[in-house]
């Protein structure tokens, strides 16, 4: 093999390994929603009356957001009821028209989700 062929062989092998690694992650079945990855954060402040929580969070990959401290709105204020400053949480968030919303929170105690039973 000449140097160019050997180089292509090695590059192709690396690409093949990456493709196999990506395929080994279980894909969602047809019609099934992909799970939203959770980001980690420390609760800095909770304002249940306004439905806001200030978080010092790590990277939020699905929003392309680097680590920072910022406020999020809770679509359902009940999500914030069990939170206290200093709590370590994992959370899912969405962005709509420049506003950021918490959609799910997990603490060491339990998973907190919005109440979808109410209209």
Jmol script that loads the backbone (N, CA, C; Angstrom):
load data "model"
ATOM      1  N   UNK A   1       0.837  -1.183   0.000  1.00  0.00           N
ATOM      2  CA  UNK A   1       0.000   0.000   0.000  1.00  0.00           C
ATOM      3  C   UNK A   1       0.880   1.244   0.000  1.00  0.00           C
ATOM      4  N   UNK A   2       0.513   2.222  -0.813  1.00  0.00           N
ATOM      5  CA  UNK A   2       1.275   3.465  -0.765  1.00  0.00           C
ATOM      6  C   UNK A   2       0.764   4.328   0.397  1.00  0.00           C
ATOM      7  N   UNK A   3       1.436   5.446   0.662  1.00  0.00           N
ATOM      8  CA  UNK A   3       1.087   6.291   1.813  1.00  0.00           C
ATOM      9  C   UNK A   3      -0.336   6.833   1.718  1.00  0.00           C
ATOM     10  N   UNK A   4      -0.754   7.231   0.525  1.00  0.00           N
ATOM     11  CA  UNK A   4      -2.095   7.791   0.355  1.00  0.00           C
ATOM     12  C   UNK A   4      -3.156   6.734   0.646  1.00  0.00           C
ATOM     13  N   UNK A   5      -2.995   5.542   0.121  1.00  0.00           N
ATOM     14  CA  UNK A   5      -3.954   4.464   0.366  1.00  0.00           C
ATOM     15  C   UNK A   5      -3.996   4.123   1.848  1.00  0.00           C
ATOM     16  N   UNK A   6      -2.846   4.059   2.490  1.00  0.00           N
ATOM     17  CA  UNK A   6      -2.774   3.750   3.919  1.00  0.00           C
ATOM     18  C   UNK A   6      -3.486   4.838   4.727  1.00  0.00           C
ATOM     19  N   UNK A   7      -3.296   6.100   4.343  1.00  0.00           N
ATOM     20  CA  UNK A   7      -3.949   7.219   5.023  1.00  0.00           C
ATOM     21  C   UNK A   7      -5.466   7.116   4.889  1.00  0.00           C
ATOM     22  N   UNK A   8      -5.954   6.828   3.694  1.00  0.00           N
ATOM     23  CA  UNK A   8      -7.390   6.676   3.490  1.00  0.00           C
ATOM     24  C   UNK A   8      -7.940   5.490   4.271  1.00  0.00           C
ATOM     25  N   UNK A   9      -7.167   4.418   4.332  1.00  0.00           N
ATOM     26  CA  UNK A   9      -7.580   3.241   5.077  1.00  0.00           C
ATOM     27  C   UNK A   9      -7.760   3.578   6.560  1.00  0.00           C
ATOM     28  N   UNK A  10      -6.780   4.277   7.125  1.00  0.00           N
ATOM     29  CA  UNK A  10      -6.866   4.646   8.547  1.00  0.00           C
ATOM     30  C   UNK A  10      -8.004   5.616   8.810  1.00  0.00           C
ATOM     31  N   UNK A  11      -8.179   6.611   7.942  1.00  0.00           N
ATOM     32  CA  UNK A  11      -9.262   7.585   8.093  1.00  0.00           C
ATOM     33  C   UNK A  11     -10.610   6.889   7.982  1.00  0.00           C
ATOM     34  N   UNK A  12     -10.745   6.004   7.040  1.00  0.00           N
ATOM     35  CA  UNK A  12     -11.999   5.265   6.872  1.00  0.00           C
ATOM     36  C   UNK A  12     -12.302   4.398   8.076  1.00  0.00           C
ATOM     37  N   UNK A  13     -11.280   3.820   8.673  1.00  0.00           N
ATOM     38  CA  UNK A  13     -11.476   3.004   9.870  1.00  0.00           C
ATOM     39  C   UNK A  13     -11.998   3.826  11.031  1.00  0.00           C
ATOM     40  N   UNK A  14     -11.467   5.029  11.203  1.00  0.00           N
ATOM     41  CA  UNK A  14     -11.934   5.911  12.282  1.00  0.00           C
ATOM     42  C   UNK A  14     -13.382   6.319  12.044  1.00  0.00           C
ATOM     43  N   UNK A  15     -13.715   6.642  10.793  1.00  0.00           N
ATOM     44  CA  UNK A  15     -15.088   7.033  10.469  1.00  0.00           C
ATOM     45  C   UNK A  15     -16.039   5.864  10.705  1.00  0.00           C
ATOM     46  N   UNK A  16     -15.587   4.668  10.363  1.00  0.00           N
ATOM     47  CA  UNK A  16     -16.411   3.476  10.565  1.00  0.00           C
ATOM     48  C   UNK A  16     -16.674   3.256  12.051  1.00  0.00           C
ATOM     49  N   UNK A  17     -15.636   3.424  12.893  1.00  0.00           N
ATOM     50  CA  UNK A  17     -15.811   3.266  14.338  1.00  0.00           C
ATOM     51  C   UNK A  17     -16.816   4.277  14.872  1.00  0.00           C
ATOM     52  N   UNK A  18     -16.744   5.523  14.383  1.00  0.00           N
ATOM     53  CA  UNK A  18     -17.682   6.551  14.834  1.00  0.00           C
ATOM     54  C   UNK A  18     -19.105   6.193  14.422  1.00  0.00           C
ATOM     55  N   UNK A  19     -19.288   5.706  13.214  1.00  0.00           N
ATOM     56  CA  UNK A  19     -20.615   5.340  12.735  1.00  0.00           C
ATOM     57  C   UNK A  19     -21.183   4.189  13.557  1.00  0.00           C
ATOM     58  N   UNK A  20     -20.342   3.207  13.881  1.00  0.00           N
ATOM     59  CA  UNK A  20     -20.796   2.073  14.694  1.00  0.00           C
ATOM     60  C   UNK A  20     -21.172   2.548  16.083  1.00  0.00           C
ATOM     61  N   UNK A  21     -20.388   3.440  16.669  1.00  0.00           N
ATOM     62  CA  UNK A  21     -20.689   3.955  18.003  1.00  0.00           C
ATOM     63  C   UNK A  21     -22.013   4.705  18.006  1.00  0.00           C
ATOM     64  N   UNK A  22     -22.278   5.490  16.961  1.00  0.00           N
ATOM     65  CA  UNK A  22     -23.529   6.231  16.886  1.00  0.00           C
ATOM     66  C   UNK A  22     -24.710   5.291  16.710  1.00  0.00           C
ATOM     67  N   UNK A  23     -24.541   4.210  15.951  1.00  0.00           N
ATOM     68  CA  UNK A  23     -25.629   3.272  15.743  1.00  0.00           C
ATOM     69  C   UNK A  23     -25.914   2.442  16.981  1.00  0.00           C
ATOM     70  N   UNK A  24     -24.902   2.284  17.862  1.00  0.00           N
ATOM     71  CA  UNK A  24     -25.106   1.454  19.039  1.00  0.00           C
ATOM     72  C   UNK A  24     -26.013   2.118  20.062  1.00  0.00           C
ATOM     73  N   UNK A  25     -26.188   3.426  19.948  1.00  0.00           N
ATOM     74  CA  UNK A  25     -27.130   4.092  20.825  1.00  0.00           C
ATOM     75  C   UNK A  25     -28.517   3.731  20.335  1.00  0.00           C
ATOM     76  N   UNK A  26     -29.364   3.275  21.239  1.00  0.00           N
ATOM     77  CA  UNK A  26     -30.678   2.796  20.846  1.00  0.00           C
ATOM     78  C   UNK A  26     -31.516   3.924  20.246  1.00  0.00           C
ATOM     79  N   UNK A  27     -31.887   3.828  18.996  1.00  0.00           N
ATOM     80  CA  UNK A  27     -32.707   4.871  18.383  1.00  0.00           C
ATOM     81  C   UNK A  27     -34.155   4.752  18.843  1.00  0.00           C
ATOM     82  N   UNK A  28     -34.875   5.856  18.765  1.00  0.00           N
ATOM     83  CA  UNK A  28     -36.292   5.825  19.114  1.00  0.00           C
ATOM     84  C   UNK A  28     -37.046   5.042  18.048  1.00  0.00           C
ATOM     85  N   UNK A  29     -38.091   4.375  18.467  1.00  0.00           N
ATOM     86  CA  UNK A  29     -38.921   3.652  17.520  1.00  0.00           C
ATOM     87  C   UNK A  29     -39.790   4.648  16.765  1.00  0.00           C
ATOM     88  N   UNK A  30     -40.279   4.243  15.609  1.00  0.00           N
ATOM     89  CA  UNK A  30     -41.119   5.112  14.792  1.00  0.00           C
ATOM     90  C   UNK A  30     -42.306   5.598  15.613  1.00  0.00           C
ATOM     91  N   UNK A  31     -42.546   6.895  15.593  1.00  0.00           N
ATOM     92  CA  UNK A  31     -43.674   7.463  16.322  1.00  0.00           C
ATOM     93  C   UNK A  31     -43.381   7.735  17.781  1.00  0.00           C
ATOM     94  N   UNK A  32     -42.190   7.379  18.248  1.00  0.00           N
ATOM     95  CA  UNK A  32     -41.838   7.574  19.650  1.00  0.00           C
ATOM     96  C   UNK A  32     -40.933   8.797  19.751  1.00  0.00           C
ATOM     97  N   UNK A  33     -41.226   9.677  20.698  1.00  0.00           N
ATOM     98  CA  UNK A  33     -40.435  10.890  20.855  1.00  0.00           C
ATOM     99  C   UNK A  33     -39.068  10.555  21.440  1.00  0.00           C
ATOM    100  N   UNK A  34     -38.054  11.292  20.965  1.00  0.00           N
ATOM    101  CA  UNK A  34     -36.716  11.135  21.533  1.00  0.00           C
ATOM    102  C   UNK A  34     -36.709  11.759  22.919  1.00  0.00           C
ATOM    103  N   UNK A  35     -36.064  11.127  23.898  1.00  0.00           N
ATOM    104  CA  UNK A  35     -36.019  11.724  25.228  1.00  0.00           C
ATOM    105  C   UNK A  35     -35.181  12.999  25.191  1.00  0.00           C
ATOM    106  N   UNK A  36     -35.648  14.010  25.935  1.00  0.00           N
ATOM    107  CA  UNK A  36     -34.915  15.270  26.006  1.00  0.00           C
ATOM    108  C   UNK A  36     -33.775  15.105  26.992  1.00  0.00           C
ATOM    109  N   UNK A  37     -32.551  15.412  26.578  1.00  0.00           N
ATOM    110  CA  UNK A  37     -31.430  15.296  27.511  1.00  0.00           C
ATOM    111  C   UNK A  37     -31.572  16.312  28.644  1.00  0.00           C
ATOM    112  N   UNK A  38     -31.140  15.926  29.817  1.00  0.00           N
ATOM    113  CA  UNK A  38     -31.249  16.796  30.984  1.00  0.00           C
ATOM    114  C   UNK A  38     -29.931  17.504  31.243  1.00  0.00           C
ATOM    115  N   UNK A  39     -30.018  18.764  31.621  1.00  0.00           N
ATOM    116  CA  UNK A  39     -28.847  19.549  32.012  1.00  0.00           C
ATOM    117  C   UNK A  39     -28.789  19.582  33.539  1.00  0.00           C
ATOM    118  N   UNK A  40     -27.591  19.789  34.074  1.00  0.00           N
ATOM    119  CA  UNK A  40     -27.425  19.870  35.520  1.00  0.00           C
ATOM    120  C   UNK A  40     -27.365  21.321  35.943  1.00  0.00           C
ATOM    121  N   UNK A  41     -27.867  21.598  37.159  1.00  0.00           N
ATOM    122  CA  UNK A  41     -27.875  22.975  37.643  1.00  0.00           C
ATOM    123  C   UNK A  41     -27.949  23.007  39.162  1.00  0.00           C
ATOM    124  N   UNK A  42     -27.636  24.182  39.697  1.00  0.00           N
ATOM    125  CA  UNK A  42     -27.830  24.482  41.107  1.00  0.00           C
ATOM    126  C   UNK A  42     -28.849  25.609  41.162  1.00  0.00           C
ATOM    127  N   UNK A  43     -29.885  25.429  41.969  1.00  0.00           N
ATOM    128  CA  UNK A  43     -30.913  26.457  42.121  1.00  0.00           C
ATOM    129  C   UNK A  43     -30.329  27.604  42.930  1.00  0.00           C
ATOM    130  N   UNK A  44     -30.403  28.809  42.396  1.00  0.00           N
ATOM    131  CA  UNK A  44     -29.897  29.994  43.096  1.00  0.00           C
ATOM    132  C   UNK A  44     -31.015  30.797  43.733  1.00  0.00           C
ATOM    133  N   UNK A  45     -32.188  30.844  43.074  1.00  0.00           N
ATOM    134  CA  UNK A  45     -33.314  31.607  43.609  1.00  0.00           C
ATOM    135  C   UNK A  45     -34.600  31.094  42.990  1.00  0.00           C
ATOM    136  N   UNK A  46     -35.676  31.068  43.787  1.00  0.00           N
ATOM    137  CA  UNK A  46     -36.984  30.644  43.295  1.00  0.00           C
ATOM    138  C   UNK A  46     -37.990  31.750  43.595  1.00  0.00           C
ATOM    139  N   UNK A  47     -38.737  32.161  42.590  1.00  0.00           N
ATOM    140  CA  UNK A  47     -39.842  33.106  42.781  1.00  0.00           C
ATOM    141  C   UNK A  47     -41.095  32.412  42.265  1.00  0.00           C
ATOM    142  N   UNK A  48     -41.745  31.658  43.159  1.00  0.00           N
ATOM    143  CA  UNK A  48     -42.914  30.866  42.783  1.00  0.00           C
ATOM    144  C   UNK A  48     -44.071  31.769  42.348  1.00  0.00           C
ATOM    145  N   UNK A  49     -44.184  32.949  42.943  1.00  0.00           N
ATOM    146  CA  UNK A  49     -45.267  33.867  42.597  1.00  0.00           C
ATOM    147  C   UNK A  49     -45.191  34.273  41.120  1.00  0.00           C
ATOM    148  N   UNK A  50     -43.982  34.571  40.639  1.00  0.00           N
ATOM    149  CA  UNK A  50     -43.798  34.949  39.238  1.00  0.00           C
ATOM    150  C   UNK A  50     -43.548  33.750  38.323  1.00  0.00           C
ATOM    151  N   UNK A  51     -43.311  32.583  38.906  1.00  0.00           N
ATOM    152  CA  UNK A  51     -43.046  31.379  38.117  1.00  0.00           C
ATOM    153  C   UNK A  51     -41.657  31.379  37.502  1.00  0.00           C
ATOM    154  N   UNK A  52     -40.670  31.939  38.248  1.00  0.00           N
ATOM    155  CA  UNK A  52     -39.296  32.024  37.762  1.00  0.00           C
ATOM    156  C   UNK A  52     -38.343  31.286  38.689  1.00  0.00           C
ATOM    157  N   UNK A  53     -37.299  30.724  38.105  1.00  0.00           N
ATOM    158  CA  UNK A  53     -36.237  30.103  38.889  1.00  0.00           C
ATOM    159  C   UNK A  53     -34.904  30.513  38.276  1.00  0.00           C
ATOM    160  N   UNK A  54     -33.974  30.950  39.124  1.00  0.00           N
ATOM    161  CA  UNK A  54     -32.636  31.292  38.648  1.00  0.00           C
ATOM    162  C   UNK A  54     -31.746  30.084  38.872  1.00  0.00           C
ATOM    163  N   UNK A  55     -31.087  29.644  37.795  1.00  0.00           N
ATOM    164  CA  UNK A  55     -30.238  28.459  37.843  1.00  0.00           C
ATOM    165  C   UNK A  55     -28.820  28.791  37.414  1.00  0.00           C
ATOM    166  N   UNK A  56     -27.868  28.182  38.102  1.00  0.00           N
ATOM    167  CA  UNK A  56     -26.482  28.168  37.641  1.00  0.00           C
ATOM    168  C   UNK A  56     -26.333  26.819  36.949  1.00  0.00           C
ATOM    169  N   UNK A  57     -26.394  26.829  35.631  1.00  0.00           N
ATOM    170  CA  UNK A  57     -26.490  25.559  34.911  1.00  0.00           C
ATOM    171  C   UNK A  57     -25.243  25.257  34.093  1.00  0.00           C
ATOM    172  N   UNK A  58     -25.099  23.978  33.800  1.00  0.00           N
ATOM    173  CA  UNK A  58     -24.060  23.522  32.884  1.00  0.00           C
ATOM    174  C   UNK A  58     -24.544  23.708  31.458  1.00  0.00           C
ATOM    175  N   UNK A  59     -23.812  23.141  30.530  1.00  0.00           N
ATOM    176  CA  UNK A  59     -24.170  23.247  29.118  1.00  0.00           C
ATOM    177  C   UNK A  59     -25.547  22.636  28.866  1.00  0.00           C
ATOM    178  N   UNK A  60     -26.344  23.325  28.054  1.00  0.00           N
ATOM    179  CA  UNK A  60     -27.641  22.796  27.617  1.00  0.00           C
ATOM    180  C   UNK A  60     -27.488  22.527  26.122  1.00  0.00           C
ATOM    181  N   UNK A  61     -27.180  21.299  25.780  1.00  0.00           N
ATOM    182  CA  UNK A  61     -26.831  20.953  24.400  1.00  0.00           C
ATOM    183  C   UNK A  61     -27.948  21.206  23.408  1.00  0.00           C
ATOM    184  N   UNK A  62     -29.182  20.835  23.738  1.00  0.00           N
ATOM    185  CA  UNK A  62     -30.260  20.988  22.761  1.00  0.00           C
ATOM    186  C   UNK A  62     -30.573  22.456  22.479  1.00  0.00           C
ATOM    187  N   UNK A  63     -30.112  23.378  23.335  1.00  0.00           N
ATOM    188  CA  UNK A  63     -30.312  24.808  23.099  1.00  0.00           C
ATOM    189  C   UNK A  63     -29.016  25.497  22.652  1.00  0.00           C
ATOM    190  N   UNK A  64     -27.937  24.726  22.493  1.00  0.00           N
ATOM    191  CA  UNK A  64     -26.624  25.292  22.160  1.00  0.00           C
ATOM    192  C   UNK A  64     -26.233  26.403  23.124  1.00  0.00           C
ATOM    193  N   UNK A  65     -26.425  26.156  24.413  1.00  0.00           N
ATOM    194  CA  UNK A  65     -26.189  27.173  25.427  1.00  0.00           C
ATOM    195  C   UNK A  65     -25.030  26.756  26.332  1.00  0.00           C
ATOM    196  N   UNK A  66     -24.039  27.620  26.488  1.00  0.00           N
ATOM    197  CA  UNK A  66     -22.915  27.305  27.369  1.00  0.00           C
ATOM    198  C   UNK A  66     -23.326  27.448  28.841  1.00  0.00           C
ATOM    199  N   UNK A  67     -22.490  26.981  29.756  1.00  0.00           N
ATOM    200  CA  UNK A  67     -22.795  27.148  31.186  1.00  0.00           C
ATOM    201  C   UNK A  67     -22.919  28.626  31.550  1.00  0.00           C
ATOM    202  N   UNK A  68     -23.901  28.938  32.379  1.00  0.00           N
ATOM    203  CA  UNK A  68     -24.115  30.310  32.852  1.00  0.00           C
ATOM    204  C   UNK A  68     -25.150  30.313  33.963  1.00  0.00           C
ATOM    205  N   UNK A  69     -25.402  31.478  34.523  1.00  0.00           N
ATOM    206  CA  UNK A  69     -26.458  31.658  35.515  1.00  0.00           C
ATOM    207  C   UNK A  69     -27.530  32.520  34.874  1.00  0.00           C
ATOM    208  N   UNK A  70     -28.767  32.042  34.888  1.00  0.00           N
ATOM    209  CA  UNK A  70     -29.865  32.772  34.264  1.00  0.00           C
ATOM    210  C   UNK A  70     -31.200  32.306  34.820  1.00  0.00           C
ATOM    211  N   UNK A  71     -32.256  33.053  34.521  1.00  0.00           N
ATOM    212  CA  UNK A  71     -33.600  32.699  34.971  1.00  0.00           C
ATOM    213  C   UNK A  71     -34.359  31.960  33.880  1.00  0.00           C
ATOM    214  N   UNK A  72     -35.191  31.043  34.313  1.00  0.00           N
ATOM    215  CA  UNK A  72     -36.079  30.289  33.435  1.00  0.00           C
ATOM    216  C   UNK A  72     -37.499  30.467  33.937  1.00  0.00           C
ATOM    217  N   UNK A  73     -38.443  30.445  33.009  1.00  0.00           N
ATOM    218  CA  UNK A  73     -39.854  30.470  33.377  1.00  0.00           C
ATOM    219  C   UNK A  73     -40.338  29.033  33.526  1.00  0.00           C
ATOM    220  N   UNK A  74     -41.308  28.862  34.407  1.00  0.00           N
ATOM    221  CA  UNK A  74     -41.936  27.545  34.548  1.00  0.00           C
ATOM    222  C   UNK A  74     -43.308  27.634  33.908  1.00  0.00           C
ATOM    223  N   UNK A  75     -43.566  26.801  32.915  1.00  0.00           N
ATOM    224  CA  UNK A  75     -44.879  26.777  32.285  1.00  0.00           C
ATOM    225  C   UNK A  75     -45.950  26.437  33.306  1.00  0.00           C
ATOM    226  N   UNK A  76     -45.611  25.586  34.245  1.00  0.00           N
ATOM    227  CA  UNK A  76     -46.501  25.206  35.336  1.00  0.00           C
ATOM    228  C   UNK A  76     -45.785  25.575  36.638  1.00  0.00           C
ATOM    229  N   UNK A  77     -46.322  26.529  37.378  1.00  0.00           N
ATOM    230  CA  UNK A  77     -45.680  27.009  38.611  1.00  0.00           C
ATOM    231  C   UNK A  77     -45.503  25.892  39.636  1.00  0.00           C
ATOM    232  N   UNK A  78     -46.286  24.829  39.537  1.00  0.00           N
ATOM    233  CA  UNK A  78     -46.164  23.701  40.475  1.00  0.00           C
ATOM    234  C   UNK A  78     -44.792  23.040  40.372  1.00  0.00           C
ATOM    235  N   UNK A  79     -44.123  23.186  39.226  1.00  0.00           N
ATOM    236  CA  UNK A  79     -42.772  22.635  39.074  1.00  0.00           C
ATOM    237  C   UNK A  79     -41.813  23.228  40.099  1.00  0.00           C
ATOM    238  N   UNK A  80     -42.051  24.482  40.497  1.00  0.00           N
ATOM    239  CA  UNK A  80     -41.122  25.186  41.367  1.00  0.00           C
ATOM    240  C   UNK A  80     -41.387  24.969  42.853  1.00  0.00           C
ATOM    241  N   UNK A  81     -42.564  24.489  43.210  1.00  0.00           N
ATOM    242  CA  UNK A  81     -42.955  24.363  44.619  1.00  0.00           C
ATOM    243  C   UNK A  81     -41.940  23.621  45.493  1.00  0.00           C
ATOM    244  N   UNK A  82     -41.398  22.493  45.064  1.00  0.00           N
ATOM    245  CA  UNK A  82     -40.471  21.770  45.943  1.00  0.00           C
ATOM    246  C   UNK A  82     -39.031  22.291  45.916  1.00  0.00           C
ATOM    247  N   UNK A  83     -38.735  23.276  45.072  1.00  0.00           N
ATOM    248  CA  UNK A  83     -37.350  23.731  44.926  1.00  0.00           C
ATOM    249  C   UNK A  83     -36.960  24.745  45.988  1.00  0.00           C
ATOM    250  N   UNK A  84     -35.689  24.651  46.422  1.00  0.00           N
ATOM    251  CA  UNK A  84     -35.119  25.597  47.381  1.00  0.00           C
ATOM    252  C   UNK A  84     -33.747  26.009  46.864  1.00  0.00           C
ATOM    253  N   UNK A  85     -33.321  27.222  47.207  1.00  0.00           N
ATOM    254  CA  UNK A  85     -31.984  27.683  46.824  1.00  0.00           C
ATOM    255  C   UNK A  85     -30.956  26.685  47.343  1.00  0.00           C
ATOM    256  N   UNK A  86     -30.015  26.341  46.497  1.00  0.00           N
ATOM    257  CA  UNK A  86     -28.967  25.390  46.858  1.00  0.00           C
ATOM    258  C   UNK A  86     -29.234  23.970  46.389  1.00  0.00           C
ATOM    259  N   UNK A  87     -30.470  23.658  45.987  1.00  0.00           N
ATOM    260  CA  UNK A  87     -30.787  22.315  45.478  1.00  0.00           C
ATOM    261  C   UNK A  87     -30.004  22.047  44.200  1.00  0.00           C
ATOM    262  N   UNK A  88     -29.511  20.815  44.064  1.00  0.00           N
ATOM    263  CA  UNK A  88     -28.889  20.367  42.819  1.00  0.00           C
ATOM    264  C   UNK A  88     -29.974  19.630  42.040  1.00  0.00           C
ATOM    265  N   UNK A  89     -30.149  20.038  40.788  1.00  0.00           N
ATOM    266  CA  UNK A  89     -31.209  19.452  39.972  1.00  0.00           C
ATOM    267  C   UNK A  89     -30.675  19.073  38.600  1.00  0.00           C
ATOM    268  N   UNK A  90     -31.495  18.308  37.888  1.00  0.00           N
ATOM    269  CA  UNK A  90     -31.323  18.054  36.458  1.00  0.00           C
ATOM    270  C   UNK A  90     -32.623  18.525  35.836  1.00  0.00           C
ATOM    271  N   UNK A  91     -32.537  19.162  34.662  1.00  0.00           N
ATOM    272  CA  UNK A  91     -33.753  19.739  34.099  1.00  0.00           C
ATOM    273  C   UNK A  91     -33.725  19.721  32.573  1.00  0.00           C
ATOM    274  N   UNK A  92     -34.921  19.821  32.010  1.00  0.00           N
ATOM    275  CA  UNK A  92     -35.079  19.971  30.565  1.00  0.00           C
ATOM    276  C   UNK A  92     -35.689  21.347  30.327  1.00  0.00           C
ATOM    277  N   UNK A  93     -35.271  21.988  29.252  1.00  0.00           N
ATOM    278  CA  UNK A  93     -35.767  23.327  28.945  1.00  0.00           C
ATOM    279  C   UNK A  93     -36.021  23.465  27.450  1.00  0.00           C
ATOM    280  N   UNK A  94     -36.879  24.408  27.121  1.00  0.00           N
ATOM    281  CA  UNK A  94     -37.145  24.748  25.732  1.00  0.00           C
ATOM    282  C   UNK A  94     -37.015  26.265  25.566  1.00  0.00           C
ATOM    283  N   UNK A  95     -36.875  26.695  24.341  1.00  0.00           N
ATOM    284  CA  UNK A  95     -36.812  28.125  24.040  1.00  0.00           C
ATOM    285  C   UNK A  95     -37.910  28.457  23.045  1.00  0.00           C
ATOM    286  N   UNK A  96     -38.641  29.538  23.325  1.00  0.00           N
ATOM    287  CA  UNK A  96     -39.692  29.997  22.426  1.00  0.00           C
ATOM    288  C   UNK A  96     -39.643  31.516  22.361  1.00  0.00           C
ATOM    289  N   UNK A  97     -39.365  32.050  21.199  1.00  0.00           N
ATOM    290  CA  UNK A  97     -39.348  33.493  20.969  1.00  0.00           C
ATOM    291  C   UNK A  97     -38.475  34.230  21.987  1.00  0.00           C
ATOM    292  N   UNK A  98     -37.278  33.692  22.234  1.00  0.00           N
ATOM    293  CA  UNK A  98     -36.335  34.349  23.133  1.00  0.00           C
ATOM    294  C   UNK A  98     -36.600  34.141  24.615  1.00  0.00           C
ATOM    295  N   UNK A  99     -37.593  33.352  24.956  1.00  0.00           N
ATOM    296  CA  UNK A  99     -37.903  33.050  26.364  1.00  0.00           C
ATOM    297  C   UNK A  99     -37.557  31.587  26.616  1.00  0.00           C
ATOM    298  N   UNK A 100     -37.060  31.298  27.811  1.00  0.00           N
ATOM    299  CA  UNK A 100     -36.627  29.945  28.163  1.00  0.00           C
ATOM    300  C   UNK A 100     -37.544  29.377  29.235  1.00  0.00           C
ATOM    301  N   UNK A 101     -38.014  28.156  28.979  1.00  0.00           N
ATOM    302  CA  UNK A 101     -38.981  27.510  29.854  1.00  0.00           C
ATOM    303  C   UNK A 101     -38.444  26.188  30.383  1.00  0.00           C
ATOM    304  N   UNK A 102     -38.690  25.936  31.660  1.00  0.00           N
ATOM    305  CA  UNK A 102     -38.398  24.639  32.272  1.00  0.00           C
ATOM    306  C   UNK A 102     -39.577  23.730  31.955  1.00  0.00           C
ATOM    307  N   UNK A 103     -39.293  22.532  31.440  1.00  0.00           N
ATOM    308  CA  UNK A 103     -40.368  21.594  31.123  1.00  0.00           C
ATOM    309  C   UNK A 103     -40.361  20.362  32.019  1.00  0.00           C
ATOM    310  N   UNK A 104     -39.233  20.125  32.679  1.00  0.00           N
ATOM    311  CA  UNK A 104     -39.113  18.950  33.550  1.00  0.00           C
ATOM    312  C   UNK A 104     -37.965  19.180  34.518  1.00  0.00           C
ATOM    313  N   UNK A 105     -38.145  18.736  35.762  1.00  0.00           N
ATOM    314  CA  UNK A 105     -37.096  18.878  36.782  1.00  0.00           C
ATOM    315  C   UNK A 105     -36.953  17.563  37.520  1.00  0.00           C
ATOM    316  N   UNK A 106     -35.717  17.145  37.750  1.00  0.00           N
ATOM    317  CA  UNK A 106     -35.441  15.980  38.590  1.00  0.00           C
ATOM    318  C   UNK A 106     -34.532  16.423  39.727  1.00  0.00           C
ATOM    319  N   UNK A 107     -34.900  16.020  40.922  1.00  0.00           N
ATOM    320  CA  UNK A 107     -34.061  16.259  42.089  1.00  0.00           C
ATOM    321  C   UNK A 107     -33.687  14.896  42.651  1.00  0.00           C
ATOM    322  N   UNK A 108     -32.926  14.879  43.718  1.00  0.00           N
ATOM    323  CA  UNK A 108     -32.619  13.608  44.373  1.00  0.00           C
ATOM    324  C   UNK A 108     -33.878  12.994  44.964  1.00  0.00           C
ATOM    325  N   UNK A 109     -34.849  13.843  45.241  1.00  0.00           N
ATOM    326  CA  UNK A 109     -36.076  13.367  45.881  1.00  0.00           C
ATOM    327  C   UNK A 109     -37.022  12.685  44.904  1.00  0.00           C
ATOM    328  N   UNK A 110     -37.241  13.314  43.732  1.00  0.00           N
ATOM    329  CA  UNK A 110     -38.190  12.744  42.761  1.00  0.00           C
ATOM    330  C   UNK A 110     -38.149  13.531  41.474  1.00  0.00           C
ATOM    331  N   UNK A 111     -38.841  13.027  40.477  1.00  0.00           N
ATOM    332  CA  UNK A 111     -38.979  13.735  39.210  1.00  0.00           C
ATOM    333  C   UNK A 111     -40.203  14.637  39.308  1.00  0.00           C
ATOM    334  N   UNK A 112     -40.063  15.870  38.866  1.00  0.00           N
ATOM    335  CA  UNK A 112     -41.154  16.828  38.930  1.00  0.00           C
ATOM    336  C   UNK A 112     -41.549  17.162  37.501  1.00  0.00           C
ATOM    337  N   UNK A 113     -42.800  16.911  37.178  1.00  0.00           N
ATOM    338  CA  UNK A 113     -43.301  17.183  35.824  1.00  0.00           C
ATOM    339  C   UNK A 113     -44.547  18.053  35.939  1.00  0.00           C
ATOM    340  N   UNK A 114     -44.841  18.786  34.899  1.00  0.00           N
ATOM    341  CA  UNK A 114     -46.060  19.603  34.946  1.00  0.00           C
ATOM    342  C   UNK A 114     -47.290  18.736  35.024  1.00  0.00           C
ATOM    343  N   UNK A 115     -48.320  19.267  35.675  1.00  0.00           N
ATOM    344  CA  UNK A 115     -49.587  18.563  35.792  1.00  0.00           C
ATOM    345  C   UNK A 115     -50.331  18.720  34.474  1.00  0.00           C
ATOM    346  N   UNK A 116     -50.472  17.631  33.735  1.00  0.00           N
ATOM    347  CA  UNK A 116     -51.127  17.695  32.416  1.00  0.00           C
ATOM    348  C   UNK A 116     -52.598  17.306  32.498  1.00  0.00           C
ATOM    349  N   UNK A 117     -53.095  17.033  33.710  1.00  0.00           N
ATOM    350  CA  UNK A 117     -54.492  16.645  33.860  1.00  0.00           C
ATOM    351  C   UNK A 117     -55.436  17.846  33.763  1.00  0.00           C
ATOM    352  N   UNK A 118     -54.930  19.043  34.056  1.00  0.00           N
ATOM    353  CA  UNK A 118     -55.769  20.234  34.043  1.00  0.00           C
ATOM    354  C   UNK A 118     -55.845  20.787  32.634  1.00  0.00           C
ATOM    355  N   UNK A 119     -57.006  21.388  32.286  1.00  0.00           N
ATOM    356  CA  UNK A 119     -57.147  21.950  30.930  1.00  0.00           C
ATOM    357  C   UNK A 119     -56.288  23.178  30.728  1.00  0.00           C
TER     358      UNK A 119
END
end "model"
wireframe off; spacefill off
backbone 0.3
color backbone group
